[in-house]
Amino acid sequence: MQRQTIDFCDVAKAKQAAREALIPAEWRLEPEQLHRLSHAPIEAFEASGGLLTPRELLITSSSAQVLLSHLHATAQEERWTAVEVTRAFCKRASLAHQLTNCLTEIFFDDALRRAAELDAYMAQHGQPAGPLAGLPISLKDCFNVGGYDSTLGFVAWANDAQPADSALVGILRRAGAVLYCKTNVPTAMMIAESVNNVWGRTFSPHNVTMTSGGSSGGESALLAMRGSPLGVGTDIGGSIRIPAALCGLYGLKPSFGRFPTFGARSGMAGQESINSINGPMSADLESLSIFARAVVGAEPWRIDPKCVPIPWRSVTDLPSTGLVFGVLFDDGRVHPTPPVTRALHVVIDALKAQGHTVIEWENKEELSFAHDLTQQFFTADGREGISGIMEHGGEADKWIEGLGPVVQKKSIHELWQVQAKRTQWAAKVLQRWQSIKGPNGRAMDALLSPATPHAGAENGKFGKHVGYTSAWNLMDYPGVTFPVVKADKHLDSGPRPDSFYHQDDELIWQNYSADKVHGLPTSLQLVGERLQEEKLLAILERVVDALPAWNNK
């Protein structure tokens, strides 16, 4: 039988048209509105009245904690219905999408039906149907939602509705969450920008000439636009933390096994040299813990064989002063750009003012290898798996920039050698971590570092370096991003390095412009010890409390 040739452009156009048709006509922006709001959607959106009602603005500006307090309120005058909350976020998500191209699958009607069921349960029983009852939650495209596609940017996977929910999706449903949309990713979720041949490119809501990051870049754009109070991404080398950092969000990459991954779709299924793990993303810190308590409280190890049976633990013994922080100013491969370096010093000064100890991680030689190790694992099959899927979809010669095919394929023996090298490398990093102690012998509580060298990167110019985040995937240490300052062209035009570590370093600095990143959120990463997510989030609360409001800096 002759193989049918697929015109991937036709498939993509049909998918996009079907998606746009699911946005109600009354929520669609007029051409004049699109033009007026398009350059810097967040700033323009906030300054533009009339797109949302005062009630919708109140709802969609609220954190998950505030939303749940109203959704679960027993006093009628304080209660918000799940239907009105869901409708408000569906509307704001629609507006965010029209300005940033952040959505893939839309299931607003399903969400509103589920919200009505949850309201009926609340009215009948006088209590919520679960800890997340009524809370809208958005999902990265890779999470299977029964009856909908999970394309991961592959044309071949368009119009291939998945038969069942991922394990995490089932847990969220049972907890009462209202699932209403999925968000864009790069092809196979394997670069730090979100662009593919099915859905196109997602733009930063702070400035559409800039990337929203990847691979959870649809989530970061939606969350920054407040089209979702809480979203779920995945991370195998920085895919939660990089987009969260570029969009000024909090994003947690936990150690593998804390949250369930079973049943999610992958562009490199079976690649387990570095495990992908999902985690929460939000505009506020508390939402990360809300997600974690609900998901871990459901005992996911009973449905996902790779989850660890560790309950979510309370942290009660963390001192208010005297914590010990390591700080990594650069990783020996790429110097961070001036806004990121300034953010580091802002946090260091704030921590010292609160009586905490900050010690520099001096030997960067170990961490400089993280990027190369990561790439060897990601390309071990010579991109055979990704190439095959793209060929099947008629896009074999249309690789997105930064993902191009690799011909060098490793043998099983060669892969084993890289894994052995990783173990030796990890032992050295662990030894370095354990060697950092405070003046009274207190072990290092957490490491402060860049999440990415950038405050912002122009579309197509993020570069290849993900070592600041991928090092901790290799170590299986949790990491969380947090916003610190806004880039400022008057403060961040500082000197360039006297010399460059690597060509990646030189390219990033060639592309850096203080003028172009002016006003963009600049974030950092805090890293904790393996399987200590609760302690890491508690420490970050101390850090955030010590900081002035980041967006006023």
C-alpha positions as CSV (number, residue, x, y, z in Angstrom):
1,M,0.0,0.0,0.0
2,Q,1.4,3.4,-0.9
3,R,2.0,5.6,2.1
4,Q,-0.3,8.6,2.3
5,T,1.5,12.0,2.2
6,I,0.4,14.3,4.9
7,D,0.4,18.1,4.4
8,F,1.3,19.2,7.8
9,C,0.3,22.8,7.2
10,D,-3.2,21.7,6.4
11,V,-3.4,19.7,9.6
12,A,-2.0,22.6,11.7
13,K,-4.4,25.1,10.1
14,A,-7.4,22.8,10.9
15,K,-6.3,22.2,14.5
16,Q,-5.8,26.0,15.0
17,A,-9.2,26.8,13.4
18,A,-10.9,24.2,15.6
19,R,-9.3,25.7,18.7
20,E,-10.3,29.3,17.8
21,A,-13.9,28.2,17.2
22,L,-14.1,27.1,20.8
23,I,-13.6,30.7,22.0
24,P,-17.1,32.3,22.5
25,A,-17.7,35.2,20.1
26,E,-18.3,37.6,22.9
27,W,-14.8,36.9,24.3
28,R,-13.0,37.5,21.0
29,L,-10.9,40.7,20.7
30,E,-11.5,43.1,17.8
31,P,-8.6,43.8,15.4
32,E,-8.2,47.2,17.0
33,Q,-8.0,45.7,20.4
34,L,-5.5,43.1,19.3
35,H,-3.3,45.8,17.8
36,R,-3.5,48.0,20.9
37,L,-2.8,45.2,23.4
38,S,-0.4,43.1,21.4
39,H,3.1,44.4,22.2
40,A,3.1,44.2,25.9
41,P,-0.1,42.3,26.8
42,I,0.2,42.3,30.6
43,E,0.8,46.1,30.8
44,A,-1.7,47.0,28.2
45,F,-4.3,44.5,29.6
46,E,-4.0,46.0,33.1
47,A,-4.4,49.5,31.7
48,S,-7.3,48.7,29.5
49,G,-10.8,48.7,31.1
50,G,-13.9,46.9,29.9
51,L,-12.3,43.6,28.9
52,L,-13.4,42.0,32.2
53,T,-16.2,43.1,34.5
54,P,-15.1,44.2,38.0
55,R,-16.3,40.9,39.4
56,E,-14.3,39.0,36.8
57,L,-11.2,41.1,37.6
58,L,-11.7,40.4,41.3
59,I,-11.9,36.6,40.8
60,T,-9.1,36.3,38.3
61,S,-6.8,38.5,40.3
62,S,-7.2,36.3,43.4
63,S,-4.7,33.6,44.5
64,A,-5.7,29.9,44.8
65,Q,-5.8,30.3,48.5
66,V,-8.3,33.2,48.3
67,L,-10.3,31.4,45.7
68,L,-10.6,28.3,47.8
69,S,-11.6,30.3,50.8
70,H,-14.6,31.8,48.9
71,L,-15.5,28.6,47.0
72,H,-15.6,26.6,50.3
73,A,-17.2,29.4,52.4
74,T,-20.2,28.3,54.5
75,A,-21.6,31.8,54.7
76,Q,-23.7,32.5,51.6
77,E,-22.6,36.1,51.3
78,E,-18.9,35.1,51.2
79,R,-19.3,32.2,48.8
80,W,-18.2,32.3,45.1
81,T,-19.7,29.6,43.0
82,A,-17.5,27.3,41.0
83,V,-19.4,28.2,37.8
84,E,-18.7,31.9,38.1
85,V,-15.1,31.3,39.0
86,T,-14.6,28.9,36.2
87,R,-16.3,31.1,33.7
88,A,-14.1,34.1,34.7
89,F,-10.9,32.1,34.2
90,C,-12.1,30.6,30.9
91,K,-12.8,34.2,29.7
92,R,-9.4,35.5,30.9
93,A,-7.6,32.5,29.4
94,S,-9.3,33.2,26.1
95,L,-8.0,36.8,26.2
96,A,-4.6,35.7,27.2
97,H,-4.5,33.2,24.4
98,Q,-5.4,35.7,21.7
99,L,-2.5,37.9,22.8
100,T,0.2,35.2,23.5
101,N,-0.9,32.0,21.6
102,C,-0.7,30.0,24.8
103,L,-3.5,27.4,24.6
104,T,-3.7,24.1,22.7
105,E,-6.8,22.1,23.8
106,I,-9.8,24.0,25.1
107,F,-12.6,22.3,27.0
108,F,-14.5,25.2,28.6
109,D,-17.9,23.5,28.2
110,D,-16.7,20.4,30.1
111,A,-15.3,22.6,32.8
112,L,-18.5,24.5,33.3
113,R,-20.5,21.3,33.5
114,R,-18.1,20.0,36.2
115,A,-18.3,23.3,38.0
116,A,-22.1,23.1,38.1
117,E,-21.8,19.6,39.6
118,L,-19.5,20.8,42.3
119,D,-21.8,23.7,43.2
120,A,-24.7,21.2,43.5
121,Y,-22.6,19.0,45.8
122,M,-21.7,22.0,47.9
123,A,-25.4,23.0,48.1
124,Q,-26.5,19.5,49.0
125,H,-23.8,18.5,51.5
126,G,-22.7,21.9,52.9
127,Q,-19.1,21.1,52.3
128,P,-16.8,20.9,49.3
129,A,-16.3,17.8,47.2
130,G,-12.5,17.8,47.8
131,P,-9.6,20.0,48.9
132,L,-9.4,21.7,45.4
133,A,-13.2,21.7,44.8
134,G,-14.0,24.4,42.2
135,L,-10.5,25.6,41.6
136,P,-9.6,26.0,37.9
137,I,-6.3,24.4,37.1
138,S,-4.5,24.5,33.7
139,L,-2.4,21.7,32.3
140,K,0.6,21.5,30.1
141,D,-0.2,19.8,26.8
142,C,1.5,16.5,27.7
143,F,-1.0,15.6,30.4
144,N,-3.6,13.2,28.9
145,V,-7.2,14.3,29.4
146,G,-9.5,11.6,28.2
147,G,-11.2,12.6,24.9
148,Y,-8.6,15.3,23.9
149,D,-5.4,15.4,22.0
150,S,-1.9,15.5,23.5
151,T,0.1,16.6,20.4
152,L,3.3,17.8,22.1
153,G,3.7,19.8,19.0
154,F,3.8,16.8,16.7
155,V,1.6,17.0,13.6
156,A,1.4,13.1,13.6
157,W,-0.3,13.3,17.0
158,A,-3.0,15.8,16.0
159,N,-6.6,14.4,15.9
160,D,-5.5,11.5,18.2
161,A,-7.7,11.9,21.2
162,Q,-6.4,10.1,24.2
163,P,-8.6,7.4,25.8
164,A,-7.9,8.1,29.4
165,D,-6.6,10.6,31.9
166,S,-3.0,10.7,33.2
167,A,-2.6,9.6,36.8
168,L,-2.2,13.2,37.9
169,V,-5.3,14.4,36.0
170,G,-7.3,11.7,37.8
171,I,-6.0,12.8,41.2
172,L,-6.8,16.5,40.4
173,R,-10.3,15.6,39.3
174,R,-11.0,13.6,42.5
175,A,-9.7,16.5,44.5
176,G,-12.4,18.7,42.9
177,A,-10.2,20.7,40.6
178,V,-11.9,22.1,37.4
179,L,-9.7,21.4,34.4
180,Y,-10.5,23.7,31.5
181,C,-7.5,24.0,29.1
182,K,-4.1,22.7,28.0
183,T,-1.1,24.8,27.1
184,N,1.6,25.0,24.4
185,V,5.0,23.4,24.3
186,P,7.9,23.1,21.9
187,T,8.1,20.0,19.6
188,A,8.7,17.0,21.9
189,M,9.1,19.4,24.8
190,M,12.8,19.5,24.2
191,I,13.9,23.2,23.9
192,A,13.6,26.3,26.1
193,E,11.1,28.1,23.9
194,S,7.6,27.0,23.1
195,V,7.2,26.7,19.3
196,N,6.1,23.8,17.1
197,N,4.6,23.1,13.7
198,V,1.0,22.5,15.0
199,W,0.3,25.5,17.2
200,G,3.1,27.9,16.4
201,R,5.0,30.1,18.9
202,T,3.9,31.3,22.3
203,F,5.1,34.8,23.2
204,S,6.0,36.4,26.5
205,P,3.1,38.3,27.9
206,H,5.5,41.0,29.1
207,N,6.8,41.7,25.6
208,V,5.8,39.6,22.6
209,T,9.2,40.0,20.9
210,M,10.5,37.9,23.8
211,T,10.1,34.2,24.5
212,S,7.8,32.8,27.3
213,G,10.4,30.0,27.7
214,G,10.0,26.3,27.4
215,S,9.0,23.7,27.5
216,S,6.1,24.8,29.8
217,G,6.0,28.1,28.0
218,G,2.2,28.0,27.3
219,E,1.7,27.6,31.0
220,S,4.0,30.5,32.0
221,A,2.3,32.9,29.5
222,L,-1.2,31.9,30.7
223,L,-0.3,32.2,34.4
224,A,1.4,35.5,34.0
225,M,-1.7,36.8,32.2
226,R,-3.7,35.5,35.2
227,G,-5.7,33.3,32.9
228,S,-5.1,30.6,35.5
229,P,-4.5,30.7,39.2
230,L,-2.5,27.4,39.2
231,G,-1.0,25.4,36.4
232,V,1.0,22.2,36.1
233,G,4.2,21.9,34.0
234,T,6.9,19.3,33.6
235,D,10.6,19.5,34.0
236,I,13.4,17.3,32.6
237,G,16.1,20.0,32.3
238,G,14.5,23.3,33.3
239,S,11.1,23.1,31.6
240,I,9.2,24.5,34.6
241,R,11.9,26.8,36.0
242,I,13.0,28.5,32.8
243,P,9.6,29.6,31.6
244,A,8.5,30.5,35.2
245,A,11.7,32.6,35.6
246,L,11.2,34.4,32.3
247,C,7.6,35.2,33.1
248,G,8.1,36.2,36.8
249,L,6.4,33.2,38.4
250,Y,7.0,30.7,41.1
251,G,7.7,27.2,39.7
252,L,8.6,24.0,41.6
253,K,10.6,21.2,40.1
254,P,10.5,18.4,42.8
255,S,12.6,15.4,43.2
256,F,11.4,12.5,41.1
257,G,8.7,10.5,42.7
258,R,7.0,13.2,44.8
259,F,4.3,13.7,42.2
260,P,2.8,11.1,39.8
261,T,4.0,11.0,36.1
262,F,2.3,7.8,35.0
263,G,0.1,8.1,31.9
264,A,1.5,11.5,30.7
265,R,2.6,11.6,27.1
266,S,6.3,12.0,26.1
267,G,8.2,12.7,22.9
268,M,11.0,10.5,24.2
269,A,9.2,7.7,26.0
270,G,11.6,5.4,27.7
271,Q,14.3,8.0,28.1
272,E,14.9,7.6,31.8
273,S,18.5,8.5,32.2
274,I,17.1,11.8,33.4
275,N,13.5,11.5,34.7
276,S,10.9,14.0,33.8
277,I,8.8,15.2,36.7
278,N,5.7,17.4,37.0
279,G,5.3,20.3,39.3
280,P,3.1,23.4,40.0
281,M,3.5,26.9,38.6
282,S,1.7,30.0,39.9
283,A,2.0,33.8,40.3
284,D,2.1,33.2,44.1
285,L,4.2,31.0,46.3
286,E,1.4,29.6,48.5
287,S,-0.3,27.9,45.5
288,L,2.7,25.6,45.1
289,S,2.1,24.1,48.6
290,I,-1.7,23.9,48.0
291,F,-1.0,21.8,44.9
292,A,1.5,19.6,46.7
293,R,-0.6,19.0,49.8
294,A,-3.6,17.9,47.7
295,V,-1.6,15.7,45.3
296,V,0.6,14.0,47.8
297,G,-2.3,13.8,50.2
298,A,-4.0,11.5,47.7
299,E,-1.2,8.9,48.2
300,P,-0.1,8.8,44.5
301,W,2.2,5.9,45.2
302,R,-0.8,3.7,45.2
303,I,-1.5,4.4,41.5
304,D,2.0,5.3,40.1
305,P,4.7,2.6,40.7
306,K,7.4,5.2,40.6
307,C,6.0,7.5,43.3
308,V,7.8,7.4,46.7
309,P,5.5,6.8,49.7
310,I,6.4,10.0,51.5
311,P,3.5,12.1,52.8
312,W,3.7,15.9,52.6
313,R,5.4,16.9,55.9
314,S,5.1,20.0,58.0
315,V,8.2,22.1,58.6
316,T,8.3,23.3,62.2
317,D,12.0,23.5,63.1
318,L,13.2,26.1,60.6
319,P,14.9,29.0,62.5
320,S,13.9,32.5,61.6
321,T,17.5,33.5,61.4
322,G,20.9,31.8,61.0
323,L,20.1,29.8,57.9
324,V,23.1,29.0,55.7
325,F,22.8,29.7,51.9
326,G,25.3,28.9,49.3
327,V,25.3,31.2,46.3
328,L,26.4,30.3,42.7
329,F,27.3,33.5,40.8
330,D,28.0,31.5,37.6
331,D,28.3,27.9,36.6
332,G,31.7,28.1,34.8
333,R,30.1,27.8,31.4
334,V,27.9,30.9,30.9
335,H,28.0,34.2,32.8
336,P,24.5,35.4,33.8
337,T,23.5,38.8,32.2
338,P,23.5,41.9,34.4
339,P,19.9,41.8,35.6
340,V,20.4,38.3,36.9
341,T,23.6,39.2,38.7
342,R,21.9,42.3,40.2
343,A,19.1,40.1,41.4
344,L,21.6,37.8,43.2
345,H,23.1,40.7,45.1
346,V,19.6,42.0,46.0
347,V,18.8,38.6,47.6
348,I,22.2,38.2,49.3
349,D,21.9,41.7,50.9
350,A,18.4,40.9,52.1
351,L,19.4,37.6,53.6
352,K,22.4,39.0,55.4
353,A,20.2,41.8,56.8
354,Q,18.0,39.1,58.3
355,G,21.0,37.4,60.0
356,H,21.4,34.6,57.6
357,T,24.8,33.4,56.3
358,V,25.7,33.4,52.6
359,I,28.7,31.5,51.3
360,E,29.9,31.4,47.7
361,W,30.0,28.1,45.9
362,E,33.6,28.7,44.7
363,N,34.5,25.6,42.7
364,K,32.4,25.8,39.5
365,E,34.3,23.1,37.6
366,E,31.8,20.4,38.6
367,L,28.7,22.4,37.5
368,S,30.2,23.4,34.2
369,F,29.8,19.8,33.0
370,A,26.1,19.6,33.6
371,H,25.0,21.0,30.3
372,D,27.1,18.5,28.3
373,L,26.0,15.5,30.4
374,T,22.4,16.5,29.9
375,Q,22.7,16.8,26.1
376,Q,24.4,13.4,25.9
377,F,21.4,11.8,27.5
378,F,18.9,13.7,25.5
379,T,20.5,12.8,22.2
380,A,21.6,9.2,23.0
381,D,19.2,7.7,20.4
382,G,20.4,10.1,17.7
383,R,16.9,11.8,17.8
384,E,15.6,8.6,16.2
385,G,12.4,8.7,18.2
386,I,11.6,12.3,17.5
387,S,12.6,12.0,13.9
388,G,10.3,9.0,13.3
389,I,7.3,10.9,14.7
390,M,8.0,14.0,12.7
391,E,8.4,11.9,9.5
392,H,5.1,10.2,10.1
393,G,3.5,13.7,10.4
394,G,5.0,15.0,7.2
395,E,7.3,17.5,8.9
396,A,10.6,15.5,8.7
397,D,12.4,18.5,7.0
398,K,10.7,21.2,9.2
399,W,12.6,20.9,12.5
400,I,12.2,23.8,14.7
401,E,15.3,25.9,15.4
402,G,17.3,24.5,18.3
403,L,16.0,20.9,18.0
404,G,17.6,19.8,14.8
405,P,18.3,16.1,14.1
406,V,21.4,14.4,15.4
407,V,23.1,11.7,13.5
408,Q,25.5,10.4,16.2
409,K,23.8,7.6,18.0
410,K,25.2,6.0,21.2
411,S,25.5,2.3,21.7
412,I,24.1,0.8,24.9
413,H,27.7,0.5,26.2
414,E,28.4,4.1,25.4
415,L,25.2,5.2,27.2
416,W,26.2,3.2,30.2
417,Q,29.6,5.0,30.2
418,V,27.8,8.3,30.3
419,Q,25.6,7.1,33.2
420,A,28.7,6.0,35.1
421,K,30.3,9.4,34.4
422,R,27.1,11.1,35.7
423,T,27.3,9.1,39.0
424,Q,30.9,10.1,39.5
425,W,30.0,13.7,38.8
426,A,27.1,13.7,41.2
427,A,29.3,12.4,44.0
428,K,31.6,15.4,43.5
429,V,28.7,17.8,43.6
430,L,27.3,16.2,46.7
431,Q,30.8,16.4,48.3
432,R,30.9,20.1,47.4
433,W,27.4,20.7,48.8
434,Q,28.2,19.0,52.1
435,S,31.5,21.0,52.5
436,I,29.6,24.3,52.7
437,K,28.9,25.1,56.4
438,G,28.1,28.1,58.4
439,P,30.1,29.7,61.2
440,N,28.6,27.4,63.8
441,G,28.9,24.3,61.6
442,R,25.4,24.4,60.3
443,A,25.1,22.6,57.0
444,M,24.0,24.5,53.9
445,D,20.2,24.8,53.9
446,A,19.8,25.8,50.2
447,L,21.7,27.1,47.2
448,L,20.8,30.4,45.5
449,S,21.6,30.5,41.8
450,P,20.4,31.8,38.5
451,A,17.6,29.8,36.8
452,T,18.7,31.1,33.4
453,P,21.4,33.6,32.3
454,H,18.6,35.8,30.9
455,A,16.0,38.2,32.3
456,G,14.5,37.8,28.8
457,A,15.5,36.4,25.4
458,E,14.2,37.4,22.0
459,N,12.1,34.8,20.2
460,G,14.5,32.3,18.7
461,K,17.5,33.5,20.7
462,F,17.3,31.8,24.1
463,G,20.3,29.7,23.1
464,K,21.1,26.1,24.1
465,H,22.4,26.6,27.7
466,V,20.2,25.1,30.4
467,G,23.0,24.1,32.8
468,Y,21.8,26.2,35.7
469,T,18.6,24.1,35.9
470,S,19.7,20.8,34.3
471,A,22.4,20.3,36.9
472,W,19.7,19.7,39.5
473,N,17.8,17.3,37.3
474,L,21.0,15.3,37.1
475,M,21.3,15.5,40.9
476,D,17.5,14.9,41.4
477,Y,17.5,17.9,43.8
478,P,14.3,20.1,44.0
479,G,14.5,23.6,42.7
480,V,12.1,26.5,42.8
481,T,12.1,29.8,40.9
482,F,11.0,33.2,42.3
483,P,10.8,36.7,40.9
484,V,13.2,39.3,42.4
485,V,13.6,42.5,40.4
486,K,12.6,44.0,37.1
487,A,15.4,44.5,34.5
488,D,16.4,48.2,34.3
489,K,18.3,49.6,31.4
490,H,19.8,52.2,33.7
491,L,21.1,49.6,36.1
492,D,21.8,46.7,33.9
493,S,24.1,48.0,31.1
494,G,27.1,46.9,33.2
495,P,30.4,45.5,31.9
496,R,30.7,42.4,29.8
497,P,32.9,39.6,30.9
498,D,36.6,40.1,30.1
499,S,36.6,36.6,28.5
500,F,34.0,34.0,27.8
501,Y,33.9,30.4,29.1
502,H,32.3,28.9,26.0
503,Q,30.7,29.9,22.6
504,D,27.3,29.6,24.3
505,D,28.5,32.3,26.7
506,E,29.7,34.6,24.0
507,L,26.5,34.2,22.0
508,I,24.2,35.0,24.9
509,W,26.2,38.2,25.5
510,Q,26.2,39.1,21.9
511,N,22.4,39.0,22.0
512,Y,22.0,40.8,25.4
513,S,20.5,44.3,25.2
514,A,19.7,46.2,28.4
515,D,17.2,48.3,26.4
516,K,15.3,45.2,25.0
517,V,14.9,43.5,28.4
518,H,14.0,46.7,30.3
519,G,11.1,46.1,32.6
520,L,11.1,42.3,32.3
521,P,10.8,40.2,35.5
522,T,14.1,38.8,36.6
523,S,14.0,35.7,38.7
524,L,16.3,33.3,40.5
525,Q,16.4,29.7,41.6
526,L,16.6,28.2,45.1
527,V,17.8,24.6,45.3
528,G,17.3,22.2,48.2
529,E,18.4,18.7,49.1
530,R,16.8,15.6,47.5
531,L,13.2,14.9,48.5
532,Q,13.1,17.9,50.8
533,E,10.5,19.9,48.9
534,E,8.7,21.0,52.0
535,K,11.8,22.4,53.6
536,L,12.7,24.2,50.3
537,L,9.4,25.9,50.1
538,A,9.6,26.9,53.7
539,I,13.0,28.4,53.2
540,L,11.8,30.3,50.1
541,E,9.1,31.8,52.3
542,R,11.9,33.2,54.5
543,V,13.7,34.6,51.4
544,V,10.5,36.2,50.0
545,D,9.7,37.8,53.4
546,A,13.2,39.2,53.4
547,L,12.8,40.8,50.0
548,P,11.2,44.1,49.1
549,A,8.4,43.8,46.7
550,W,10.1,42.5,43.5
551,N,8.2,44.6,41.1
552,N,9.0,47.8,42.8
553,K,12.8,47.3,42.6
